[in-house]
């Protein structure tokens, strides 16, 4: 990459809301972002799906979670990714529709922190399966799901870059 783009500068930041990321792309504060595809097109923003994955429920193997056990899933303390006030997650809407809810014990700003918090604790986190790492176990979620897409989103002014 350094030979093709010798002046390339990459900065990895904690996750922002999709709205905040869109605003930063529009204002030129960032050149590109990897986020779930934008549901509504914003003027000047382009996107291309790069990764298709699915969610899994991660946990420390010393605190096992049985696959398909909705009672165990709901009773365990959860780590959720987010920043600031959140408007809700598909998981929570699905649970409410089935007369259930989960206990969010910790809200982390990024995936690495969320996974680190699981080590040696009964905490669980529902995250994309592509984040799997040694020492952390996982099971499929208790709800039906389609693929989770991550897209590269950029502003038209950077398109030829």
DSSP file (Angstrom, degrees, kcal/mol; ACC not computed):
  #  RESIDUE AA STRUCTURE BP1 BP2  ACC     N-H-->O    O-->H-N    N-H-->O    O-->H-N    TCO  KAPPA ALPHA  PHI   PSI    X-CA   Y-CA   Z-CA
    1    1 A X     >        0   0    0      0, 0.0     4,-2.9     0, 0.0     7,-0.2   0.000 360.0 360.0 360.0 -32.6    0.0    0.0    0.0
    2    2 A X  T  4  +     0   0    0      1,-0.2     6,-0.1     2,-0.2     0, 0.0   0.811 360.0  49.6 -69.5 -27.8    2.9    2.4    0.7
    3    3 A X  T  4 S+     0   0    0      2,-0.2     3,-0.4     1,-0.1    -1,-0.2   0.870 116.9  40.6 -75.8 -36.5    4.2    2.1   -2.9
    4    4 A X  T  4 S+     0   0    0      1,-0.3     2,-0.3     2,-0.1    -2,-0.2   0.878 136.2  17.1 -77.8 -39.6    0.7    2.7   -4.4
    5    5 A X    ><  +     0   0    0     -4,-2.9     3,-1.9     1,-0.1    -1,-0.3  -0.655  69.5 172.0-134.2  76.1   -0.3    5.5   -2.0
    6    6 A X  T 3  S+     0   0    0     -3,-0.4    -1,-0.1     1,-0.3    -4,-0.1   0.721  80.8  48.6 -63.9 -21.6    2.9    6.7   -0.3
    7    7 A X  T 3  S+     0   0    0      2,-0.1    -1,-0.3     0, 0.0    -5,-0.1   0.295  80.8 133.9-100.4  10.0    1.1    9.6    1.4
    8    8 A X    <   -     0   0    0     -3,-1.9     2,-0.4    -7,-0.2    -3,-0.0  -0.353  35.8-167.8 -61.1 135.1   -1.7    7.5    2.7
    9    9 A X        -     0   0    0     -2,-0.1     2,-0.5     2,-0.0    -2,-0.1  -0.995   0.9-164.7-127.3 124.5   -2.6    8.1    6.4
   10   10 A X        -     0   0    0     -2,-0.4     2,-0.5     2,-0.0    -2,-0.0  -0.927   5.3-174.9-113.0 129.8   -4.9    5.7    8.2
   11   11 A X        -     0   0    0     -2,-0.5     2,-0.5     2,-0.0    -2,-0.0  -0.988  11.3-154.2-126.3 123.9   -6.5    6.6   11.5
   12   12 A X        -     0   0    0     -2,-0.5     2,-0.3     0, 0.0    -2,-0.0  -0.861  20.7-177.2 -98.6 125.7   -8.6    4.0   13.4
   13   13 A X        -     0   0    0     -2,-0.5     3,-0.1     1,-0.1    -2,-0.0  -0.819  33.3 -91.8-121.0 158.7  -11.2    5.6   15.6
   14   14 A X        -     0   0    0     -2,-0.3    96,-0.2     1,-0.1    -1,-0.1  -0.305  62.9 -83.0 -60.6 153.0  -13.7    4.3   18.1
   15   15 A X        -     0   0    0     94,-1.2     2,-0.2    67,-0.1    -1,-0.1  -0.324  46.7-165.9 -64.9 140.2  -17.1    3.7   16.5
   16   16 A X        -     0   0    0      1,-0.1    -1,-0.0    -3,-0.1    68,-0.0  -0.678  35.6 -83.1-111.3 170.7  -19.4    6.6   16.1
   17   17 A X     >  -     0   0    0     -2,-0.2     4,-2.6     1,-0.1     5,-0.2  -0.369  41.2-112.4 -68.0 159.2  -23.1    6.5   15.3
   18   18 A X  H  > S+     0   0    0      1,-0.2     4,-2.6     2,-0.2     5,-0.2   0.881 120.1  53.3 -61.1 -37.1  -23.9    6.1   11.6
   19   19 A X  H  > S+     0   0    0      2,-0.2     4,-2.3     1,-0.2    -1,-0.2   0.934 110.1  46.2 -62.7 -47.1  -25.4    9.7   11.7
   20   20 A X  H  > S+     0   0    0      1,-0.2     4,-2.2     2,-0.2    -2,-0.2   0.906 113.1  50.0 -62.9 -41.4  -22.1   11.1   13.2
   21   21 A X  H  X S+     0   0    0     -4,-2.6     4,-2.2     2,-0.2    -2,-0.2   0.920 109.8  50.8 -63.8 -43.6  -20.0    9.2   10.7
   22   22 A X  H  X S+     0   0    0     -4,-2.6     4,-2.6     1,-0.2    -2,-0.2   0.916 110.0  50.1 -59.0 -44.4  -22.2   10.5    7.8
   23   23 A X  H  X S+     0   0    0     -4,-2.3     4,-2.2     1,-0.2     6,-0.2   0.894 110.3  49.8 -62.7 -40.0  -21.8   14.1    9.0
   24   24 A X  H  X>S+     0   0    0     -4,-2.2     6,-1.5     2,-0.2     5,-1.4   0.864 111.5  49.0 -68.3 -35.4  -18.0   13.7    9.3
   25   25 A X  H ><5S+     0   0    0     -4,-2.2     3,-0.5     4,-0.2    -2,-0.2   0.926 112.4  48.0 -66.2 -44.8  -17.9   12.2    5.7
   26   26 A X  H 3<5S+     0   0    0     -4,-2.6    -2,-0.2     1,-0.2    -1,-0.2   0.867 113.4  47.0 -64.2 -37.4  -20.0   15.1    4.4
   27   27 A X  H 3<5S-     0   0    0     -4,-2.2    -1,-0.2    -5,-0.2    -2,-0.2   0.602 112.5-116.8 -82.2 -11.4  -17.9   17.8    6.1
   28   28 A X  T <<5S+     0   0    0     -4,-0.8    -3,-0.2    -3,-0.5    -4,-0.1   0.546  79.5 124.9  87.6   7.0  -14.6   16.3    5.0
   29   29 A X  S   <S+     0   0    0     -5,-1.4     2,-0.3    -6,-0.2    -4,-0.2   0.810  82.9  23.6 -69.1 -28.7  -13.4   15.5    8.5
   30   30 A X        -     0   0    0     -6,-1.5    -2,-0.3    -9,-0.1    -1,-0.1  -0.971  67.2-151.2-132.9 153.0  -12.9   11.9    7.4
   31   31 A X  S    S-     0   0    0     -2,-0.3   124,-0.8     1,-0.3     2,-0.3   0.794  76.2  -2.8 -92.7 -31.9  -12.4   10.5    3.9
   32   32 A X  E     -A  154   0A   0    122,-0.2     2,-0.3     2,-0.0    -1,-0.3  -0.983  58.1-165.0-156.8 158.9  -13.9    7.1    4.2
   33   33 A X  E     -A  153   0A   0    120,-2.1   120,-3.0    -2,-0.3     2,-0.7  -0.990  20.3-135.2-147.6 152.6  -15.5    4.8    6.8
   34   34 A X  E     +A  152   0A   0     -2,-0.3     2,-0.3   118,-0.2   118,-0.2  -0.934  52.1 132.8-111.3 107.9  -16.4    1.1    7.2
   35   35 A X  E     -A  151   0A   0    116,-2.1   116,-3.7    -2,-0.7     3,-0.1  -0.864  65.1 -66.0-143.5 169.5  -19.9    1.0    8.6
   36   36 A X  S    S-     0   0    0     -2,-0.3   114,-0.2   114,-0.3     3,-0.1  -0.386  75.9 -83.0 -57.6 146.0  -23.2   -0.8    8.0
   37   37 A X        -     0   0    0    112,-0.3     2,-0.3     1,-0.1    -1,-0.1  -0.192  49.2-105.6 -54.2 141.2  -24.6    0.3    4.6
   38   38 A X        -     0   0    0      1,-0.2    -1,-0.1    -3,-0.1     3,-0.0  -0.541  22.2-152.0 -70.0 127.9  -26.5    3.6    4.8
   39   39 A X  S    S+     0   0    0     -2,-0.3     2,-0.5     1,-0.1    -1,-0.2   0.890  84.9  39.8 -68.9 -39.4  -30.2    2.9    4.5
   40   40 A X  S    S-     0   0    0     -3,-0.1     2,-0.2     0, 0.0    -1,-0.1  -0.928  92.0-119.3-113.4 135.0  -30.9    6.3    3.0
   41   41 A X        -     0   0    0     -2,-0.5     2,-0.4    -3,-0.0     5,-0.1  -0.512  24.5-151.0 -72.3 136.0  -28.5    7.9    0.5
   42   42 A X    >   -     0   0    0     -2,-0.2     3,-2.3     3,-0.2     2,-0.1  -0.839  35.9 -86.4-104.8 146.3  -27.0   11.2    1.6
   43   43 A X  T 3  S+     0   0    0     -2,-0.4     3,-0.1     1,-0.3    -1,-0.1  -0.287 112.0   3.5 -56.5 120.7  -26.0   13.7   -1.0
   44   44 A X  T 3  S+     0   0    0      1,-0.3   112,-3.2   111,-0.1     2,-0.5   0.368  98.6 122.2  88.2  -4.8  -22.5   13.0   -2.3
   45   45 A X  E <   -B  155   0A   0     -3,-2.3     2,-0.3   110,-0.2    -1,-0.3  -0.792  38.2-172.3 -96.3 133.2  -22.0    9.8   -0.3
   46   46 A X  E     -B  154   0A   0    108,-3.3   108,-2.3    -2,-0.5     2,-0.3  -0.823   4.1-171.9-116.1 157.7  -21.1    6.6   -2.2
   47   47 A X  E     -B  153   0A   0     -2,-0.3     2,-0.3   106,-0.2   106,-0.2  -0.996  15.4-170.1-151.2 154.8  -20.9    3.1   -0.7
   48   48 A X  E     -B  152   0A   0    104,-1.9   104,-2.7    -2,-0.3     2,-0.3  -0.963  31.4-119.1-145.8 127.8  -19.9   -0.5   -1.6
   49   49 A X  E     +B  151   0A   0     -2,-0.3   102,-0.3   102,-0.3     3,-0.1  -0.504  35.7 169.2 -67.3 128.5  -20.5   -3.6    0.5
   50   50 A X  E     +     0   0A   0    100,-2.8     2,-0.4     1,-0.3   101,-0.2   0.715  59.0  32.7-109.1 -33.9  -17.1   -5.1    1.4
   51   51 A X  E     -B  150   0A   0     99,-2.0    99,-2.5     2,-0.0     2,-0.5  -0.987  53.6-166.1-135.1 135.2  -17.9   -7.7    4.1
   52   52 A X  E     +B  149   0A   0     -2,-0.4     2,-0.2    97,-0.2    97,-0.2  -0.990  30.8 144.0-117.4 126.4  -20.9  -10.0    4.7
   53   53 A X  E     -B  148   0A   0     95,-2.7    95,-4.8    -2,-0.5     2,-0.3  -0.797  37.1-125.8-144.2-176.4  -21.0  -11.7    8.1
   54   54 A X        -     0   0    0     -2,-0.2    75,-3.4    93,-0.2    76,-0.2  -0.941  28.5-103.6-134.4 158.6  -23.5  -12.7   10.8
   55   55 A X  E     -C  128   0B   0     -2,-0.3    86,-0.6    73,-0.3     2,-0.3  -0.536  34.9-178.7 -79.0 149.1  -23.8  -12.0   14.5
   56   56 A X  E     -CD 127 140B   0     71,-2.6    71,-2.0    -2,-0.2     2,-0.7  -0.909  31.9-111.0-135.1 166.8  -22.8  -14.6   17.1
   57   57 A X  E     -CD 126 139B   0     82,-3.0    82,-1.6    -2,-0.3     2,-0.3  -0.905  34.3-156.4-103.3 115.1  -22.9  -14.4   20.9
   58   58 A X  E     +CD 125 138B   0     67,-3.3    67,-1.8    -2,-0.7     2,-0.3  -0.642  20.9 158.3 -91.9 147.6  -19.4  -14.3   22.4
   59   59 A X  E     -CD 124 137B   0     78,-2.3    78,-2.6    -2,-0.3     2,-0.4  -0.981  47.3 -90.2-158.9 162.1  -18.5  -15.4   25.9
   60   60 A X  E >   - D   0 136B   0     63,-0.6     3,-2.4    61,-0.5    76,-0.2  -0.661  36.3-131.9 -75.9 131.8  -15.6  -16.6   28.1
   61   61 A X  G >  S+     0   0    0     74,-0.5     3,-0.5    -2,-0.4    -1,-0.1   0.735 105.9  65.0 -60.3 -21.7  -15.4  -20.4   27.8
   62   62 A X  G 3  S+     0   0    0      1,-0.3    -1,-0.3    59,-0.1     2,-0.2   0.594 106.7  44.3 -76.6  -7.5  -15.1  -20.6   31.6
   63   63 A X  G <  S-     0   0    0     -3,-2.4    -1,-0.3    58,-0.1    -3,-0.2  -0.634  94.1-160.4-128.8  71.6  -18.7  -19.2   31.7
   64   64 A X    <   -     0   0    0     -3,-0.5     2,-0.4    -2,-0.2    -3,-0.1  -0.090   9.7-154.1 -61.5 152.6  -20.4  -21.3   29.0
   65   65 A X        -     0   0    0     -8,-0.1     2,-0.3    -6,-0.1    -1,-0.1  -0.995  17.9-130.6-126.0 122.2  -23.6  -20.3   27.2
   66   66 A X    >   -     0   0    0     -2,-0.4     3,-1.5     1,-0.1     7,-0.1  -0.542  29.4-107.0 -77.4 136.1  -25.7  -23.1   25.8
   67   67 A X  T 3  S+     0   0    0     -2,-0.3    -1,-0.1     1,-0.2    74,-0.1  -0.355  99.2  10.7 -61.7 133.7  -26.9  -22.6   22.2
   68   68 A X  T 3  S+     0   0    0     72,-0.5     2,-1.1     1,-0.2    -1,-0.2   0.491  84.9 134.5  81.1   4.0  -30.5  -21.7   21.8
   69   69 A X    <>  -     0   0    0     -3,-1.5     4,-2.4     1,-0.2    -1,-0.2  -0.729  28.6-179.6 -92.3  95.2  -31.2  -21.0   25.5
   70   70 A X  H  > S+     0   0    0     -2,-1.1     4,-2.5     1,-0.2     5,-0.2   0.843  80.5  55.5 -64.8 -34.5  -33.2  -17.8   25.5
   71   71 A X  H  > S+     0   0    0      2,-0.2     4,-2.0     1,-0.2    -1,-0.2   0.938 110.8  44.0 -63.7 -45.8  -33.5  -17.8   29.4
   72   72 A X  H  > S+     0   0    0      1,-0.2     4,-1.4     2,-0.2    -2,-0.2   0.909 113.1  52.4 -64.8 -41.6  -29.7  -18.0   29.8
   73   73 A X  H  < S+     0   0    0     -4,-2.4     3,-0.2     1,-0.2    -2,-0.2   0.930 113.6  42.5 -60.0 -46.2  -29.2  -15.4   27.0
   74   74 A X  H  < S+     0   0    0     -4,-2.5    29,-0.6     1,-0.2    -1,-0.2   0.810 113.4  51.6 -73.0 -29.8  -31.6  -12.9   28.7
   75   75 A X  H  < S+     0   0    0     -4,-2.0    -1,-0.2    -5,-0.2    -2,-0.2   0.709  91.8  89.0 -83.2 -18.6  -30.4  -13.5   32.2
   76   76 A X  S  < S-     0   0    0     -4,-1.4    27,-0.6    -3,-0.2     2,-0.2  -0.491  87.7-106.4 -77.0 147.6  -26.7  -13.0   31.5
   77   77 A X  E     -e  103   0B   0     -2,-0.1    47,-1.9    45,-0.1     2,-0.3  -0.562  41.2-145.0 -72.5 138.5  -25.2   -9.4   31.7
   78   78 A X  E     -ef 104 124B   0     25,-2.6    28,-2.0    -2,-0.2    27,-1.9  -0.767  13.2-146.5-109.9 148.5  -24.5   -8.0   28.2
   79   79 A X  E     -ef 106 125B   0     45,-2.6    47,-0.5    -2,-0.3     2,-0.4  -0.958  24.8-169.3-105.1 131.0  -21.8   -5.8   26.7
   80   80 A X  E     -e  107   0B   0     26,-2.5    28,-2.9    -2,-0.5     2,-0.4  -0.938  19.4-128.0-122.8 144.7  -23.2   -3.6   24.0
   81   81 A X  E     +e  108   0B   0     -2,-0.4     2,-0.3    26,-0.2    28,-0.2  -0.764  54.2 113.0 -89.0 133.4  -21.3   -1.4   21.5
   82   82 A X        -     0   0    0     26,-2.6     2,-0.4    -2,-0.4     4,-0.1  -0.941  49.4-134.0 177.6 165.6  -22.5    2.2   21.3
   83   83 A X  S    S-     0   0    0     -2,-0.3   -66,-0.1     2,-0.1    25,-0.0  -0.990  70.2 -22.8-138.3 131.5  -21.6    5.8   22.0
   84   84 A X  S    S-     0   0    0     -2,-0.4     2,-0.3     2,-0.0   -68,-0.0  -0.323 116.6  -8.4  69.7-155.4  -23.9    8.2   23.7
   85   85 A X  S    S-     0   0    0     -3,-0.1     2,-0.3     2,-0.0    -2,-0.1  -0.569  70.8-151.5 -77.2 135.3  -27.6    7.7   23.7
   86   86 A X        -     0   0    0     -2,-0.3     3,-0.1     1,-0.1    -2,-0.0  -0.792  14.9-146.7-109.2 153.5  -28.8    4.8   21.5
   87   87 A X        -     0   0    0      1,-0.3     2,-0.1    -2,-0.3    -1,-0.1   0.434  62.3 -81.2 -96.6  -0.3  -32.2    4.4   19.9
   88   88 A X        -     0   0    0      4,-0.0    -1,-0.3     5,-0.0     2,-0.3  -0.365  38.3-108.0 118.8 161.5  -32.3    0.6   20.2
   89   89 A X     >  -     0   0    0     -2,-0.1     4,-2.1    -3,-0.1     3,-0.2  -0.898  24.9-116.9-126.6 152.5  -31.0   -2.4   18.5
   90   90 A X  H  > S+     0   0    0     -2,-0.3     4,-2.5     1,-0.2     5,-0.2   0.868 115.5  59.0 -55.2 -37.9  -32.7   -5.1   16.4
   91   91 A X  H  > S+     0   0    0      1,-0.2     4,-2.5     2,-0.2    -1,-0.2   0.940 107.0  45.8 -56.1 -49.2  -31.8   -7.7   19.1
   92   92 A X  H  > S+     0   0    0      1,-0.2     4,-2.5    -3,-0.2    -1,-0.2   0.869 111.3  51.4 -66.5 -37.1  -33.8   -5.7   21.7
   93   93 A X  H  X S+     0   0    0     -4,-2.1     4,-2.0     2,-0.2    -1,-0.2   0.910 110.9  49.0 -64.7 -40.9  -36.8   -5.2   19.4
   94   94 A X  H  X S+     0   0    0     -4,-2.5     4,-0.7     2,-0.2    -2,-0.2   0.926 111.8  48.8 -63.5 -44.6  -36.9   -9.0   18.6
   95   95 A X  H ><>S+     0   0    0     -4,-2.5     5,-2.9     1,-0.2     3,-1.2   0.924 109.8  50.8 -62.2 -45.2  -36.7   -9.8   22.3
   96   96 A X  H ><5S+     0   0    0     -4,-2.5     3,-2.0     1,-0.3    -1,-0.2   0.895 105.4  57.3 -59.4 -40.3  -39.5   -7.4   23.2
   97   97 A X  H 3<5S+     0   0    0     -4,-2.0    -1,-0.3     1,-0.3    -2,-0.2   0.705 109.6  46.0 -63.1 -19.2  -41.6   -9.0   20.5
   98   98 A X  T <<5S-     0   0    0     -3,-1.2    -1,-0.3    -4,-0.7    -2,-0.2   0.084 124.1-103.1-109.9  20.6  -41.1  -12.3   22.3
   99   99 A X  T < 5S+     0   0    0     -3,-2.0     2,-0.3     1,-0.2    -3,-0.2   0.766  86.9 108.0  68.8  27.2  -41.9  -10.8   25.8
  100  100 A X      < -     0   0    0     -5,-2.9     2,-0.3    -6,-0.1    -1,-0.2  -0.800  43.3-172.3-128.7 168.3  -38.2  -10.7   26.8
  101  101 A X        -     0   0    0     -2,-0.3     2,-0.3    -3,-0.1    -9,-0.0  -0.971  17.3-130.6-153.8 161.8  -35.4   -8.2   27.4
  102  102 A X        -     0   0    0     -2,-0.3     2,-0.7   -27,-0.0   -28,-0.1  -0.774  21.0-117.3-113.2 160.9  -31.7   -8.4   28.1
  103  103 A X  E     -e   77   0B   0    -27,-0.6   -25,-2.6   -29,-0.6     2,-0.9  -0.867  19.6-153.8-100.4 111.0  -29.7   -6.6   30.8
  104  104 A X  E     +e   78   0B   0     -2,-0.7   -25,-0.2   -27,-0.2     3,-0.1  -0.754  22.3 168.9 -83.7 108.2  -27.1   -4.3   29.4
  105  105 A X  E     +     0   0B   0    -27,-1.9     2,-0.4    -2,-0.9   -26,-0.2   0.795  64.6  20.8 -89.2 -32.2  -24.4   -4.2   32.0
  106  106 A X  E     -e   79   0B   0    -28,-2.0   -26,-2.5     2,-0.0     2,-0.5  -1.000  58.4-157.5-141.4 137.7  -21.7   -2.4   30.0
  107  107 A X  E     -e   80   0B   0     -2,-0.4     2,-0.3   -28,-0.2   -26,-0.2  -0.978  19.9-170.3-113.9 121.2  -21.7   -0.2   27.0
  108  108 A X  E     -e   81   0B   0    -28,-2.9   -26,-2.6    -2,-0.5     3,-0.0  -0.754  24.7-138.7-108.9 156.2  -18.3   -0.1   25.2
  109  109 A X  S    S+     0   0    0     -2,-0.3   -94,-1.2   -28,-0.2     2,-0.3   0.608  82.2  27.0 -90.2 -11.8  -17.3    2.2   22.4
  110  110 A X  S  > S-     0   0    0    -96,-0.2     4,-1.9     1,-0.1     5,-0.1  -0.972  75.9-113.2-150.1 163.5  -15.4   -0.4   20.3
  111  111 A X  H  > S+     0   0    0     -2,-0.3     4,-2.6     1,-0.2     5,-0.2   0.888 110.6  54.9 -64.4 -43.7  -15.3   -4.1   19.5
  112  112 A X  H  > S+     0   0    0      1,-0.2     4,-2.5     2,-0.2    -1,-0.2   0.920 109.5  47.2 -60.0 -44.7  -11.9   -4.8   21.1
  113  113 A X  H  > S+     0   0    0      2,-0.2     4,-2.1     1,-0.2    -1,-0.2   0.926 110.9  52.6 -61.6 -44.7  -12.9   -3.4   24.4
  114  114 A X  H  X S+     0   0    0     -4,-1.9     4,-0.6     1,-0.2    -2,-0.2   0.930 112.4  44.3 -57.8 -46.8  -16.2   -5.3   24.4
  115  115 A X  H >X S+     0   0    0     -4,-2.6     3,-0.9     1,-0.2     4,-0.6   0.881 110.5  54.5 -68.6 -37.1  -14.3   -8.6   23.7
  116  116 A X  H >< S+     0   0    0     -4,-2.5     3,-0.8     1,-0.2    -1,-0.2   0.860 101.6  60.0 -62.3 -34.8  -11.6   -7.8   26.3
  117  117 A X  H 3< S+     0   0    0     -4,-2.1     6,-0.3     1,-0.2    -1,-0.2   0.723  95.4  63.8 -66.6 -21.1  -14.4   -7.3   29.0
  118  118 A X  H X< S+     0   0    0     -3,-0.9     3,-2.3    -4,-0.6   -58,-0.3   0.800  73.9 110.1 -73.0 -28.7  -15.6  -10.9   28.5
  119  119 A X  T << S-     0   0    0     -3,-0.8     3,-0.1    -4,-0.6    17,-0.1  -0.264  96.5  -6.9 -59.2 119.8  -12.4  -12.5   29.7
  120  120 A X  T 3  S+     0   0    0      1,-0.2    -1,-0.3    -2,-0.1     2,-0.3   0.575 117.6  95.8  75.4  10.4  -13.0  -14.2   33.1
  121  121 A X  S <  S-     0   0    0     -3,-2.3   -61,-0.5     2,-0.1    -1,-0.2  -0.826  81.2-120.1-127.5 165.6  -16.5  -12.8   33.5
  122  122 A X  S    S+     0   0    0     -2,-0.3   -45,-0.1    -3,-0.1    -4,-0.1   0.413  72.8 125.3 -83.1   3.0  -20.0  -14.0   32.8
  123  123 A X        -     0   0    0     -6,-0.3   -63,-0.6    -5,-0.1     2,-0.3  -0.258  43.2-162.8 -59.7 148.0  -20.6  -11.1   30.4
  124  124 A X  E     -Cf  59  78B   0    -47,-1.9   -45,-2.6   -65,-0.1     2,-0.4  -0.928   4.7-161.8-128.5 157.3  -21.7  -11.9   26.9
  125  125 A X  E     -Cf  58  79B   0    -67,-1.8   -67,-3.3    -2,-0.3     2,-0.7  -0.993  14.1-144.1-142.6 133.2  -21.6   -9.8   23.7
  126  126 A X  E     +C   57   0B   0    -47,-0.5     2,-0.3    -2,-0.4   -69,-0.2  -0.872  45.3 142.5 -98.4 110.9  -23.5  -10.1   20.4
  127  127 A X  E     -C   56   0B   0    -71,-2.0   -71,-2.6    -2,-0.7   -73,-0.1  -0.871  56.5 -64.4-143.4 168.3  -21.1   -9.1   17.7
  128  128 A X  E >   -C   55   0B   0     -2,-0.3     3,-2.0   -73,-0.2   -73,-0.3  -0.349  42.8-128.3 -61.2 137.9  -20.1  -10.0   14.1
  129  129 A X  G >  S+     0   0    0    -75,-3.4     3,-1.8     1,-0.3    -1,-0.1   0.716 102.3  75.6 -61.5 -22.0  -18.6  -13.4   13.8
  130  130 A X  G 3  S+     0   0    0      1,-0.3    -1,-0.3   -76,-0.2    -2,-0.1   0.605  84.2  67.4 -66.5  -9.5  -15.6  -12.0   12.0
  131  131 A X  G <  S+     0   0    0     -3,-2.0    -1,-0.3     2,-0.0    -2,-0.2   0.411  71.6 137.1 -88.9   1.6  -14.3  -10.7   15.3
  132  132 A X    <   +     0   0    0     -3,-1.8     2,-0.3    -4,-0.1     5,-0.1  -0.130  27.9 174.6 -51.9 142.2  -13.7  -14.2   16.7
  133  133 A X    >   -     0   0    0      3,-0.3     3,-1.5   -18,-0.0    -2,-0.0  -0.966  37.8 -79.0-146.7 161.1  -10.4  -14.6   18.6
  134  134 A X  T 3  S+     0   0    0     -2,-0.3     3,-0.1     1,-0.2     0, 0.0  -0.308 113.2  27.0 -60.2 142.2   -8.6  -17.2   20.6
  135  135 A X  T 3  S+     0   0    0      1,-0.2   -74,-0.5   -75,-0.0     2,-0.4   0.397 101.8  93.7  86.6  -2.4   -9.8  -17.6   24.1
  136  136 A X  E <   -D   60   0B   0     -3,-1.5    -3,-0.3   -76,-0.2   -76,-0.2  -0.991  59.9-156.5-124.4 127.3  -13.3  -16.4   23.4
  137  137 A X  E     -D   59   0B   0    -78,-2.6   -78,-2.3    -2,-0.4     2,-0.3  -0.497  10.0-166.4 -96.0 167.7  -16.1  -18.9   22.6
  138  138 A X  E     -D   58   0B   0    -80,-0.2     2,-0.3    -2,-0.2   -80,-0.2  -0.993  13.4-166.8-152.2 157.5  -19.3  -18.3   20.6
  139  139 A X  E     -D   57   0B   0    -82,-1.6   -82,-3.0    -2,-0.3     3,-0.1  -0.947  40.6 -91.5-135.4 157.5  -22.7  -19.7   19.8
  140  140 A X  E     -D   56   0B   0     -2,-0.3   -72,-0.5   -84,-0.2   -84,-0.2  -0.332  53.6 -98.1 -63.3 154.2  -25.2  -18.7   17.1
  141  141 A X        -     0   0    0    -86,-0.6    -1,-0.1     2,-0.1     4,-0.1  -0.196  24.0-118.5 -69.7 168.4  -27.8  -16.2   18.3
  142  142 A X  S    S+     0   0    0    -73,-0.1     2,-0.3    -3,-0.1    -1,-0.1   0.523  91.8  69.0 -86.3  -6.7  -31.3  -17.2   19.4
  143  143 A X  S    S-     0   0    0      1,-0.0     2,-0.1     0, 0.0    -2,-0.1  -0.791  91.3-101.9-111.7 153.8  -33.1  -15.2   16.7
  144  144 A X        -     0   0    0     -2,-0.3     2,-0.3     1,-0.0    -2,-0.1  -0.484  47.7-176.2 -70.1 144.4  -33.2  -15.8   13.0
  145  145 A X        -     0   0    0     -2,-0.1     2,-0.2    -4,-0.1     3,-0.1  -0.993  24.5-142.9-145.2 151.8  -30.9  -13.4   11.1
  146  146 A X        -     0   0    0     -2,-0.3   -93,-0.0     1,-0.2     0, 0.0  -0.453  55.2 -64.9 -95.2 178.0  -29.9  -12.4    7.6
  147  147 A X        -     0   0    0     -2,-0.2     2,-0.6   -93,-0.1   -93,-0.2  -0.309  44.8-131.1 -66.1 151.4  -26.3  -11.5    6.8
  148  148 A X  E     - B   0  53A   0    -95,-4.8   -95,-2.7    -3,-0.1     2,-0.3  -0.925  25.7-154.0-103.1 119.4  -24.8   -8.4    8.4
  149  149 A X  E     - B   0  52A   0     -2,-0.6     2,-0.4   -97,-0.2  -112,-0.3  -0.740  11.0-163.2 -99.8 143.2  -23.1   -6.2    5.8
  150  150 A X  E     - B   0  51A   0    -99,-2.5  -100,-2.8    -2,-0.3   -99,-2.0  -0.993  16.2-166.4-120.2 132.4  -20.3   -3.7    6.3
  151  151 A X  E     -AB  35  49A   0   -116,-3.7  -116,-2.1    -2,-0.4     2,-0.6  -0.858  24.7-124.3-119.7 150.4  -19.7   -1.1    3.6
  152  152 A X  E     -AB  34  48A   0   -104,-2.7  -104,-1.9    -2,-0.3     2,-0.4  -0.842  34.7-168.3 -85.8 126.6  -17.0    1.3    2.6
  153  153 A X  E     +AB  33  47A   0   -120,-3.0  -120,-2.1    -2,-0.6     2,-0.3  -0.969  13.6 160.3-122.2 134.4  -18.6    4.7    2.5
  154  154 A X  E     -AB  32  46A   0   -108,-2.3  -108,-3.3    -2,-0.4     2,-0.3  -0.941  38.8 -99.9-146.6 165.8  -16.9    7.8    1.0
  155  155 A X  E >   - B   0  45A   0   -124,-0.8     3,-2.3    -2,-0.3     4,-0.2  -0.658  32.2-118.1 -90.2 147.4  -17.7   11.2   -0.3
  156  156 A X  G >  S+     0   0    0   -112,-3.2     3,-1.8     1,-0.3     4,-0.3   0.805 111.5  67.6 -51.9 -34.5  -17.9   11.8   -4.1
  157  157 A X  G 3  S+     0   0    0      1,-0.3    -1,-0.3  -113,-0.2     3,-0.2   0.725 105.6  43.0 -62.4 -19.4  -15.0   14.3   -3.8
  158  158 A X  G X  S+     0   0    0     -3,-2.3     3,-1.6     1,-0.1    -1,-0.3   0.313  82.2 107.6-104.1   6.2  -12.7   11.4   -2.9
  159  159 A X  T <  S+     0   0    0     -3,-1.8    -1,-0.1     1,-0.3    -2,-0.1   0.860  78.3  48.6 -58.9 -40.5  -14.0    9.0   -5.5
  160  160 A X  T 3         0   0    0     -4,-0.3    -1,-0.3     1,-0.3    -2,-0.1   0.589 360.0 360.0 -77.7  -7.7  -11.0    9.1   -7.8
  161  161 A X    <         0   0    0     -3,-1.6    -1,-0.3    -4,-0.0    -2,-0.2   0.462 360.0 360.0 -79.9 360.0   -8.7    8.5   -4.8
